[in-house]
Amino acid sequence: MSEFDWKRRLGWDEGLEAAMEPFSRKGLVPARVTLVYRKQLKVLMAGGERWARTGGKLIHRAQSLTELPAVGDWVAAAAPEKEGEALVHALLPRRTAFIRKVSGTNSAPQVLAANVDVVMVVMGLDEDFNLRRLERLVSLAFESKAVPMVVLNKADVAQGVEEKVAQVKAVAGGALVHAVSAKTGAGLEPVRAVFTAGKSVALLGSSGVGKSTMVNALAGTELMSTGATKDDGKGRHTTTRRELVVLPGGGSVIDTPGLREVQLWAANEGLAKTFDDVEALAQQCRFGDCSHDAEPGCAVKAAVEDGSLDEDRFASWQTLQLELDRLQSLGSSRGRPVSRRRERARKR
């Protein structure tokens, strides 16, 4: 395979070519990050996959973790001699980035996957089924600028599949929704159609929902290790790190460990798209800074009271809005102002 072929297969385009030009003049070569494991990297370059490390200048210039290489990033690197490590000198511009707040109490962003064309939110139709967690993931998927897709797995063993699909469509902000069985292959054709040469897909979801099984089914071979769920229905962590895998039929997939915690990060636009029904109602309120509590002329409360807006969905929207405001109050959400409506809701 020529250098051009492997780059095109992984999504290289004219924009990246232009961004790489000044580094090429310095003798650096393009590479794509396939694995980030603690302080180590793996990159795919013309000579194949290599271990790499991030250069000291790049680390020194980084204002946050988001400015360091993540899985899916394109970088400018010094090619190693023989079997040595590649040295990453620069991060090329990202087209998309799936970002969440890091786990725990630390208020900092974390890039889960970069340069992704489709974010595939995988949720089980069994005990894993959770609309509120789905809303969080879909909001972050929209915010990443990638195309969100919801894949509901285990349709072969679940009950009430059609009803659950309808519930998901009602909260997914227009994202495509597919019910499949990664184990039997049923329903996978529209999902398989997404994986084409030059396209990258990130799989996100809880442990045990079948992400690795799905990757293997789409690839037609066992690329990822899999394991059975426990007796209580909870998943086993067969994927322990984020990794980009090139599929034999074209395209690439980024499989991620099961997400124990999903906290938002600067997801205003993504939240608005996911909760487009609530946002549309909020625009009809009498007061522009309505907190949707006790103000007269509140279209949102009226919709909750007459049943046209699900009360749990409204509560979820409020929770996520306030979560974003808490980030802003800690000085970590790019100076986004807090609206009077949200301020009043937080005080309440």
MILUMKE-952188 format. One record per residue (C-alpha): z, x, y negated; residue number from 1. Coordinates in pm, whole numbers. Example, Ala and Ser with C-alpha at 12.3 -4.5 7.8 and 13.67 -1.06 7.14 Angstrom:
BEGIN
PT       c3       c1       c2     n
PT      780     1230      450     1
PT      714     1367      106     2
//
This chain:
BEGIN
PT       c3       c1       c2     n
PT        0        0        0     1
PT      -99      141     -339     2
PT      145      179     -628     3
PT      -22     -109     -812     4
PT        3     -336     -509     5
PT      375     -290     -455     6
PT      449     -340     -824     7
PT      235     -654     -849     8
PT      395     -790     -533     9
PT      736     -752     -696    10
PT      636     -918    -1025    11
PT      509     -631    -1241    12
PT      310     -756    -1540    13
PT      147     -644    -1865    14
PT      470     -684    -2061    15
PT      653     -446    -1829    16
PT      359     -207    -1839    17
PT      379     -193    -2219    18
PT      757     -146    -2213    19
PT      722      134    -1958    20
PT      457      329    -2150    21
PT      688      549    -2365    22
PT      893      637    -2056    23
PT      582      717    -1855    24
PT      490      975    -2119    25
PT      821     1144    -2042    26
PT      739     1164    -1673    27
PT      957      871    -1564    28
PT      838      611    -1314    29
PT      905      237    -1275    30
PT     1143      111    -1007    31
PT     1309     -218     -923    32
PT     1679     -242     -840    33
PT     1729     -391     -494    34
PT     2102     -332     -450    35
PT     2408     -267     -666    36
PT     2710     -161     -462    37
PT     3001      -53     -678    38
PT     2866      252     -864    39
PT     2567      304     -635    40
PT     2218      161     -669    41
PT     1918      127     -447    42
PT     1577      110     -609    43
PT     1229       42     -476    44
PT      966      278     -618    45
PT      628      418     -520    46
PT      785      646     -261    47
PT      982      366      -99    48
PT     1345      261     -129    49
PT     1583      526     -261    50
PT     1947      560     -351    51
PT     1994      602     -725    52
PT     2257      644     -992    53
PT     2273      532    -1351    54
PT     2230      807    -1609    55
PT     2525      895    -1832    56
PT     2339      819    -2157    57
PT     2254      469    -2038    58
PT     2617      407    -1944    59
PT     2737      544    -2278    60
PT     2500      325    -2480    61
PT     2587        5    -2292    62
PT     2793     -238    -2500    63
PT     2879     -450    -2194    64
PT     2813     -473    -1821    65
PT     2506     -685    -1893    66
PT     2331     -376    -2036    67
PT     2363     -188    -1707    68
PT     2124     -228    -1411    69
PT     2167     -540    -1199    70
PT     1987     -658     -886    71
PT     1632     -752     -982    72
PT     1611     -530    -1289    73
PT     1311     -308    -1358    74
PT     1412       40    -1470    75
PT     1258      368    -1578    76
PT     1376      642    -1342    77
PT     1327     1005    -1261    78
PT     1181     1026     -913    79
PT     1394     1231     -673    80
PT     1279     1549     -507    81
PT     1251     1498     -133    82
PT     1554     1296      -19    83
PT     1765     1322     -336    84
PT     1887     1040     -559    85
PT     1672      882     -828    86
PT     1821      888    -1177    87
PT     1792      570    -1386    88
PT     1734      649    -1754    89
PT     1650      310    -1907    90
PT     1658      -62    -1843    91
PT     1329     -243    -1905    92
PT     1336     -584    -2082    93
PT     1447     -876    -1867    94
PT     1242    -1194    -1850    95
PT     1533    -1393    -1710    96
PT     1897    -1329    -1625    97
PT     2146    -1539    -1434    98
PT     2480    -1467    -1605    99
PT     2829    -1596    -1537   100
PT     3175    -1496    -1657   101
PT     3334    -1241    -1426   102
PT     3593    -1372    -1183   103
PT     3956    -1376    -1289   104
PT     4110    -1367    -1634   105
PT     3886    -1097    -1780   106
PT     3650    -1247    -2038   107
PT     3325    -1060    -1981   108
PT     2973    -1151    -1864   109
PT     2827    -1052    -1528   110
PT     2457    -1052    -1437   111
PT     2416    -1186    -1084   112
PT     2036    -1153    -1075   113
PT     1764    -1045    -1320   114
PT     1391    -1114    -1353   115
PT     1414    -1418    -1129   116
PT     1143    -1685    -1139   117
PT     1333    -1953     -947   118
PT     1708    -2001     -908   119
PT     1759    -2190     -583   120
PT     2099    -2359     -574   121
PT     2181    -2415     -207   122
PT     2444    -2672     -118   123
PT     2544    -2807      222   124
PT     2524    -3176      301   125
PT     2851    -3140      493   126
PT     3198    -3056      357   127
PT     3036    -2826       99   128
PT     2884    -3121      -90   129
PT     3028    -3108     -444   130
PT     2846    -3255     -743   131
PT     3076    -3097    -1000   132
PT     3017    -2744     -872   133
PT     2645    -2819     -855   134
PT     2643    -2914    -1224   135
PT     2792    -2574    -1309   136
PT     2535    -2381    -1109   137
PT     2240    -2584    -1238   138
PT     2360    -2533    -1598   139
PT     2366    -2157    -1547   140
PT     2027    -2173    -1375   141
PT     1872    -2351    -1674   142
PT     2038    -2102    -1910   143
PT     1887    -1809    -1720   144
PT     1535    -1926    -1826   145
PT     1431    -1935    -1460   146
PT     1319    -2258    -1291   147
PT     1611    -2428    -1113   148
PT     1570    -2590     -772   149
PT     1834    -2759     -558   150
PT     1812    -2722     -181   151
PT     2043    -2941       28   152
PT     2083    -2777      367   153
PT     2201    -2906      707   154
PT     2004    -3231      687   155
PT     1982    -3220     1067   156
PT     2356    -3280     1113   157
PT     2460    -3463      795   158
PT     2517    -3834      744   159
PT     2387    -4033      446   160
PT     2124    -3777      349   161
PT     1914    -4011      132   162
PT     2218    -4131      -62   163
PT     2334    -3775     -127   164
PT     1986    -3670     -240   165
PT     1987    -3959     -488   166
PT     2331    -3853     -617   167
PT     2211    -3496     -670   168
PT     1893    -3604     -849   169
PT     2109    -3806    -1089   170
PT     2304    -3495    -1201   171
PT     2049    -3213    -1166   172
PT     1882    -3250    -1507   173
PT     1535    -3302    -1362   174
PT     1544    -3001    -1127   175
PT     1350    -3045     -803   176
PT     1572    -3147     -510   177
PT     1486    -3092     -141   178
PT     1683    -3182      172   179
PT     1615    -2931      452   180
PT     1742    -2784      774   181
PT     1726    -2406      771   182
PT     1824    -2411     1137   183
PT     1538    -2633     1261   184
PT     1290    -2564      980   185
PT     1262    -2930      884   186
PT     1171    -2987      519   187
PT     1119    -2618      441   188
PT      751    -2638      346   189
PT      800    -2718      -27   190
PT     1065    -2445      -39   191
PT      840    -2193      135   192
PT      566    -2266     -121   193
PT      783    -2112     -393   194
PT      779    -1769     -227   195
PT      448    -1619     -334   196
PT      344    -1266     -427   197
PT      494    -1158     -757   198
PT      764    -1427     -756   199
PT     1136    -1361     -716   200
PT     1383    -1625     -603   201
PT     1763    -1604     -621   202
PT     1971    -1803     -372   203
PT     2312    -1918     -494   204
PT     2578    -2124     -323   205
PT     2902    -2125     -130   206
PT     2968    -1932      191   207
PT     2838    -2098      504   208
PT     2572    -2316      340   209
PT     2297    -2131      526   210
PT     2140    -1908      259   211
PT     2085    -1618      498   212
PT     1957    -1851      769   213
PT     1711    -1991      517   214
PT     1588    -1643      421   215
PT     1527    -1564      789   216
PT     1344    -1893      843   217
PT     1120    -1833      542   218
PT     1051    -1473      644   219
PT      983    -1561     1007   220
PT     1212    -1278     1117   221
PT     1580    -1189     1099   222
PT     1618    -1007      769   223
PT     1975    -1122      705   224
PT     2274    -1138      939   225
PT     2414    -1487      992   226
PT     2731    -1633     1134   227
PT     2862    -1970     1241   228
PT     3096    -2166     1015   229
PT     3464    -2190     1101   230
PT     3619    -2492     1267   231
PT     3735    -2625      930   232
PT     3378    -2628      802   233
PT     3429    -2335      565   234
PT     3172    -2062      568   235
PT     3199    -1705      686   236
PT     3095    -1436      437   237
PT     2797    -1292      625   238
PT     2641    -1176      296   239
PT     2878     -931      127   240
PT     2664     -805     -161   241
PT     2371     -910     -376   242
PT     2047     -767     -245   243
PT     1678     -806     -319   244
PT     1464     -836       -6   245
PT     1084     -826       -3   246
PT      947    -1099      222   247
PT      664    -1011      464   248
PT      451    -1303      341   249
PT      487    -1219      -27   250
PT      743    -1246     -301   251
PT     1107    -1141     -292   252
PT     1442    -1309     -254   253
PT     1784    -1217     -387   254
PT     2056    -1333     -150   255
PT     2407    -1347     -293   256
PT     2756    -1365     -141   257
PT     2920    -1705     -143   258
PT     3050    -1771     -493   259
PT     3424    -1842     -480   260
PT     3439    -1889     -856   261
PT     3168    -1999    -1098   262
PT     3261    -1983    -1465   263
PT     3013    -2046    -1743   264
PT     2893    -1788    -1991   265
PT     2720    -1895    -2316   266
PT     2542    -2182    -2141   267
PT     2485    -2421    -2433   268
PT     2117    -2481    -2362   269
PT     2166    -2500    -1987   270
PT     2448    -2749    -2025   271
PT     2236    -2967    -2253   272
PT     1953    -2974    -1999   273
PT     2179    -3046    -1703   274
PT     2366    -3322    -1889   275
PT     2064    -3456    -2072   276
PT     2185    -3814    -2016   277
PT     2524    -3749    -2178   278
PT     2369    -3549    -2462   279
PT     2125    -3832    -2535   280
PT     2411    -4081    -2557   281
PT     2609    -3846    -2784   282
PT     2320    -3850    -3031   283
PT     2365    -4228    -3063   284
PT     2731    -4212    -3168   285
PT     2815    -4340    -3516   286
PT     2975    -4011    -3617   287
PT     2808    -3673    -3570   288
PT     3139    -3506    -3483   289
PT     3252    -3781    -3245   290
PT     3503    -3655    -2987   291
PT     3421    -3952    -2758   292
PT     3784    -4052    -2748   293
PT     3880    -4343    -2974   294
PT     3623    -4339    -3254   295
PT     3442    -4663    -3332   296
PT     3074    -4671    -3247   297
PT     3098    -4413    -2967   298
PT     2793    -4459    -2745   299
PT     2931    -4228    -2475   300
PT     3258    -4420    -2428   301
PT     3066    -4747    -2434   302
PT     2842    -4620    -2152   303
PT     3146    -4515    -1947   304
PT     3310    -4853    -1999   305
PT     3003    -5055    -1900   306
PT     2938    -4832    -1597   307
PT     2601    -4691    -1705   308
PT     2758    -4342    -1729   309
PT     2971    -4220    -1439   310
PT     3325    -4143    -1557   311
PT     3351    -3831    -1339   312
PT     3025    -3695    -1480   313
PT     3149    -3752    -1834   314
PT     3477    -3573    -1750   315
PT     3279    -3284    -1599   316
PT     3071    -3254    -1917   317
PT     3385    -3246    -2130   318
PT     3545    -2982    -1907   319
PT     3244    -2752    -1928   320
PT     3211    -2797    -2303   321
PT     3574    -2698    -2355   322
PT     3534    -2404    -2117   323
PT     3258    -2267    -2339   324
PT     3477    -2316    -2645   325
PT     3762    -2120    -2489   326
PT     3521    -1830    -2438   327
PT     3419    -1852    -2802   328
PT     3781    -1858    -2917   329
PT     3835    -1529    -2732   330
PT     3547    -1376    -2929   331
PT     3323    -1344    -2625   332
PT     3044    -1597    -2674   333
PT     2824    -1431    -2938   334
PT     2991    -1590    -3239   335
PT     2897    -1946    -3146   336
PT     3075    -2188    -3385   337
PT     3305    -2456    -3249   338
PT     3206    -2806    -3357   339
PT     3465    -3038    -3511   340
PT     3416    -3273    -3218   341
PT     3500    -3004    -2962   342
PT     3790    -2874    -3172   343
PT     3946    -3217    -3182   344
PT     3894    -3261    -2809   345
PT     4062    -2927    -2738   346
PT     4365    -3014    -2953   347
PT     4392    -3349    -2778   348
//
